[in-house]
């Protein structure tokens, strides 16, 4: 297969030269077409991508040397054509999936709105049923409806206002503000994260909303800002930690009971769990830029602490990810057994690559700046003339 690819590249470049001077774009097209034809075989393990790329570049540059046309532009075209040829099919697939995701997101939003409407109707109906009974039973039904509604405040779109109202009551009372705000925000965070699948993105959005609602209330009241902010951070963090712990318990039970989870779902869970700490830190950072100076200081101090030492979220997340890795290993996943080692290896490799990429980026920036400076000098000379 590699010989077929190299032959095609060689023949097509020769043909292009016989018809006149060849351009970089033509070279890129020739290489991309030849490479893309055999790149699909790499996915099934028939051939190695590394070998495809190496042989494609060698074949192209060798042919260019024979034609006496090895320029920087032509070499870049050979490399770019190789990379684009290898990634062509995957990019097309990604675009198709992206389109499907867009459609799915739209349908998901429709279903969320439908769910909220159904919940409101159901809760109203349950509350109306209370009027058919004695006063004592009526109160118990209404209390149960309120409890259920409290657990669904995020779905119902009532979370922010419910938190603000609750925090205002606590601030007005003026007793144990930090601890009580922490309890409210913990409950709100846990309730919001209990619906649907747990994701780092959702944890970030919920945490930011919960914290901002509490802090804004204290700022509007003009008092207890520091205490409220500290309580909100503590509560939101505890809510995330508890949710991660529940996920860990669920995974452990699934492992013990030999329940089946799709491997893709498990890998997505691992990814979300492992990025949960960064997601929460980002929520704090985002909130810090939307509040007053006092609250901002408290939020940024929390971000600094999370960067300097292992947070509860990170510790629980690592333990939960470990359970998920064990599950995949027991299920015979082809990649689970070495996933952590691979991840560490990728980090080490990345640092080496980053140095080279950074050097190149700086050179390009300096070159651009130098070019602008030379252009400016030329313009000044032209003006003087």
C-alpha positions in Angstrom: 0.0 0.0 0.0 2.8 2.4 0.9 4.5 1.6 -2.5 1.2 2.4 -4.3 1.0 5.7 -2.5 4.6 6.7 -3.2 4.2 5.7 -6.9 1.1 7.9 -7.2 2.8 10.9 -5.6 5.9 10.5 -7.9 3.9 10.0 -11.1 1.5 12.9 -10.4 4.3 15.3 -9.5 6.1 14.3 -12.7 2.9 14.9 -14.8 2.5 18.3 -13.2 6.1 19.3 -14.1 5.7 18.1 -17.8 2.8 20.6 -18.2 4.9 23.5 -16.8 5.9 25.0 -13.5 4.3 23.3 -10.5 2.8 25.3 -7.6 2.8 24.6 -3.9 -1.0 24.2 -4.0 -0.7 21.6 -6.7 1.9 19.7 -4.7 -0.3 19.8 -1.6 -3.3 18.5 -3.6 -1.3 15.6 -5.1 0.1 14.5 -1.7 -3.2 14.9 0.1 -5.2 12.8 -2.4 -2.6 10.0 -2.4 -2.3 9.9 1.4 -6.1 10.1 2.1 -6.6 6.9 0.0 -4.7 4.7 2.4 -5.1 6.6 5.6 -8.3 4.7 6.4 -6.3 1.5 6.6 -4.4 3.0 9.6 -7.6 3.0 11.7 -7.9 -0.8 11.4 -4.3 -1.3 12.3 -3.3 -2.5 8.8 -0.7 0.2 8.5 0.9 2.7 10.8 0.2 6.4 10.4 3.7 7.3 11.3 4.9 5.2 8.3 2.4 6.8 6.0 3.5 10.3 6.9 7.2 9.4 6.8 7.0 7.7 3.4 4.8 10.4 1.9 7.1 13.2 2.8 10.2 11.2 1.7 8.6 10.4 -1.7 7.5 14.0 -2.3 10.8 15.7 -1.4 12.8 13.1 -3.3 10.7 13.8 -6.4 11.1 17.5 -5.9 14.9 17.1 -5.6 14.9 15.2 -8.9 13.0 18.1 -10.5 15.4 20.6 -8.9 12.5 22.3 -7.2 13.1 21.9 -3.5 12.0 25.2 -2.0 10.7 26.1 1.5 7.3 26.6 0.1 7.2 23.3 -1.7 8.4 21.4 1.4 5.7 23.0 3.5 3.2 21.9 0.9 4.5 18.4 1.1 4.1 18.3 4.9 0.7 20.1 4.9 -0.6 17.7 2.2 0.5 14.7 4.2 -1.1 15.9 7.4 -4.3 17.0 5.7 -4.5 13.7 3.8 -4.2 11.6 7.0 -6.8 13.7 8.8 -9.2 14.3 5.9 -11.6 11.4 6.7 -11.6 12.1 10.4 -12.3 15.8 9.9 -15.2 15.0 7.6 -16.6 12.6 10.2 -16.1 15.2 13.0 -18.0 17.7 10.9 -20.9 15.3 10.5 -21.0 14.5 14.2 -20.8 18.2 15.0 -23.9 18.8 12.9 -25.7 15.9 14.7 -24.7 17.4 18.0 -26.1 20.8 17.1 -29.4 19.1 16.2 -29.3 17.1 19.4 -28.6 20.2 21.5 -31.7 21.8 20.0 -33.8 18.8 20.7 -32.4 18.6 24.2 -33.4 22.2 24.9 -36.9 21.5 23.7 -37.2 18.5 26.0 -35.9 20.5 29.0 -38.6 23.1 28.3 -41.2 20.3 28.0 -40.0 18.7 31.3 -40.2 22.1 33.1 -43.8 22.5 31.9 -44.8 19.0 32.9 -43.2 19.4 36.4 -45.1 22.7 36.9 -48.4 21.1 35.9 -47.8 18.0 38.0 -46.8 20.0 41.1 -49.8 22.3 40.7 -52.1 19.3 40.4 -50.6 17.7 43.5 -51.1 20.9 45.4 -54.7 21.2 44.3 -55.3 17.7 45.5 -54.6 18.9 49.0 -57.9 20.8 49.2 -59.8 17.4 49.3 -58.5 16.5 52.7 -58.4 17.6 56.3 -56.2 20.6 57.3 -53.5 18.3 58.7 -53.3 16.1 55.6 -53.5 19.2 53.4 -50.4 20.7 55.1 -48.5 17.5 54.7 -49.3 17.3 51.0 -48.4 20.9 50.4 -45.1 20.4 52.4 -44.3 17.4 50.3 -45.0 19.4 47.1 -42.7 22.1 48.3 -39.9 19.6 49.1 -40.2 18.1 45.6 -40.2 21.6 44.0 -37.1 22.5 46.0 -35.3 19.5 44.5 -36.3 20.6 41.0 -35.7 24.4 41.2 -33.0 24.3 38.5 -35.2 22.5 36.0 -38.0 24.9 36.9 -35.8 27.9 36.3 -36.3 29.0 39.9 -32.9 28.3 41.4 -31.3 31.8 41.3 -34.3 33.6 42.7 -34.9 30.9 45.4 -31.3 31.1 46.6 -31.4 34.9 46.6 -34.6 35.0 48.6 -33.3 32.4 51.1 -29.9 34.2 51.5 -31.7 37.5 52.1 -33.7 36.0 54.9 -30.6 34.7 56.5 -28.7 38.0 56.2 -31.7 39.8 57.6 -31.7 37.5 60.6 -27.9 38.1 61.0 -27.1 34.8 62.8 -24.5 32.2 61.6 -24.7 33.7 58.1 -21.7 31.8 56.6 -22.8 28.4 57.9 -26.4 28.8 56.8 -25.5 30.2 53.4 -23.1 27.2 53.0 -26.0 24.8 53.7 -28.3 26.5 51.2 -25.8 26.6 48.4 -24.8 23.0 49.1 -28.3 21.8 48.8 -29.0 23.9 45.7 -25.8 22.6 44.0 -26.5 18.9 44.8 -30.2 19.2 43.7 -29.2 20.8 40.4 -26.4 18.2 39.7 -28.7 15.3 40.6 -30.8 15.7 37.4 -29.3 14.3 34.2 -25.7 13.0 33.8 -22.9 14.6 35.7 -20.6 16.7 33.6 -17.8 19.1 34.4 -19.5 21.8 32.3 -22.7 21.5 34.2 -20.8 21.6 37.6 -19.1 24.8 36.4 -22.4 26.4 35.3 -24.3 25.4 38.4 -21.5 26.4 40.8 -21.1 29.8 39.2 -24.9 30.5 39.3 -25.3 29.4 42.9 -22.3 31.5 44.1 -23.3 34.6 42.2 -26.9 34.4 43.4 -25.7 34.4 47.1 -23.0 37.1 46.6 -25.3 39.4 44.7 -27.9 39.2 47.4 -25.3 40.2 50.1 -24.0 43.1 47.9 -27.6 44.3 47.4 -28.1 44.2 51.1 -24.8 46.0 51.7 -23.7 43.7 54.5 -22.3 40.3 55.3 -20.6 40.2 51.9 -17.4 38.4 53.0 -19.3 35.8 55.1 -21.8 35.1 52.4 -19.1 34.7 49.8 -17.2 32.3 51.9 -20.3 30.3 52.7 -21.3 30.2 49.1 -17.9 28.9 48.0 -17.9 26.3 50.8 -21.4 25.2 50.1 -21.0 24.9 46.3 -17.8 23.0 46.7 -19.4 20.6 49.2 -22.3 20.1 46.8 -19.9 19.1 44.0 -17.8 16.9 46.3 -21.0 15.0 47.5 -22.1 14.6 43.9 -18.8 13.1 42.9 -19.0 10.8 45.9 -22.4 9.6 44.8 -21.0 8.9 41.3 -18.2 6.9 42.9 -20.7 4.9 44.9 -22.8 4.2 41.8 -19.7 3.1 39.8 -18.6 0.8 42.7 -22.1 -0.8 42.8 -22.1 -1.3 39.1 -18.7 -2.9 39.3 -19.8 -5.2 42.1 -23.1 -6.1 40.5 -21.4 -6.6 37.0 -23.7 -4.0 35.4 -22.9 -3.0 31.9 -22.1 0.6 30.9 -21.1 1.6 27.4 -17.4 2.1 27.2 -17.8 5.5 25.6 -20.1 6.6 28.5 -17.5 5.4 31.0 -14.7 7.3 29.3 -16.8 10.4 29.1 -17.5 10.0 32.9 -13.8 9.7 33.6 -13.0 12.8 31.5 -15.7 14.8 33.3 -14.7 13.6 36.7 -11.0 14.4 36.1 -11.7 17.9 35.0 -14.2 18.7 37.7 -11.6 20.5 39.9 -10.6 22.8 37.0 -14.3 23.4 36.2 -15.0 24.5 39.8 -11.9 26.7 39.8 -13.1 28.3 36.5 -16.5 28.9 38.1 -14.8 30.8 40.9 -12.7 32.8 38.5 -15.7 33.7 36.4 -17.8 34.7 39.4 -14.8 36.8 40.7 -15.0 39.1 37.6 -18.7 39.7 38.1 -18.8 40.9 41.7 -17.5 43.7 43.9 -14.0 44.1 45.3 -14.5 42.4 48.6 -16.2 39.3 47.2 -13.7 39.2 44.3 -10.8 39.0 46.8 -12.4 36.1 48.7 -13.1 34.2 45.4 -9.6 34.8 44.0 -8.0 33.7 47.3 -10.0 30.4 47.0 -8.7 30.0 43.5 -5.1 30.5 44.7 -5.6 27.9 47.4 -6.9 25.4 44.9 -3.9 25.9 42.7 -1.4 25.6 45.6 -2.8 22.5 47.3 -5.0 19.5 46.5 -8.7 20.4 47.0 -11.4 18.1 48.2 -12.9 18.0 44.7 -9.6 16.9 43.2 -9.1 14.2 45.8 -12.6 12.7 45.4 -12.4 13.0 41.6 -9.1 11.0 41.5 -10.6 8.3 43.7 -13.8 8.1 41.6 -11.8 8.0 38.3 -9.8 5.1 39.8 -13.0 3.1 40.3 -14.0 3.8 36.7 -10.6 2.7 35.4 -10.9 -0.5 37.4 -14.3 -1.1 35.9 -13.0 -0.7 32.4 -10.0 -3.0 33.1 -12.3 -5.7 34.5 -14.5 -5.4 31.4 -11.5 -6.0 29.2 -11.2 -2.6 27.7 -8.2 -2.6 25.3 -6.9 0.8 26.5 -8.0 1.1 30.1 -5.1 -0.8 31.6 -2.5 1.7 30.3 -4.6 4.8 30.1 -3.0 6.5 33.1 0.5 5.6 32.0 -0.3 7.0 28.5 -1.7 10.2 30.0 1.5 10.7 32.0 3.6 10.0 28.9 1.6 12.5 26.9 2.2 15.2 29.5 6.0 14.6 29.4 5.9 14.6 25.6 3.7 17.7 25.5 6.2 19.7 27.6 9.0 18.9 25.1 6.8 19.8 22.2 5.6 23.0 23.9 9.2 24.3 24.1 9.7 23.7 20.3 6.3 25.2 19.5 6.9 28.2 21.7 10.3 28.9 20.1 8.7 28.7 16.7 5.9 31.0 17.7 8.3 33.6 19.2 10.4 33.5 16.0 7.3 34.1 13.9 6.2 37.0 16.1 9.7 38.5 15.9 9.8 38.0 12.2 6.4 39.7 11.8 7.5 42.6 14.0 10.7 42.9 12.1 8.8 43.0 8.8 6.5 45.7 10.1 9.5 47.7 11.3 11.2 47.4 7.9 8.0 48.4 6.2 7.6 51.4 8.4 11.3 52.4 7.7 10.7 52.1 4.0 7.5 54.2 4.2 9.4 56.9 6.1 12.1 57.0 3.4 9.5 57.2 0.7 7.8 60.1 2.5 11.1 61.9 2.8 11.7 61.4 -0.9 
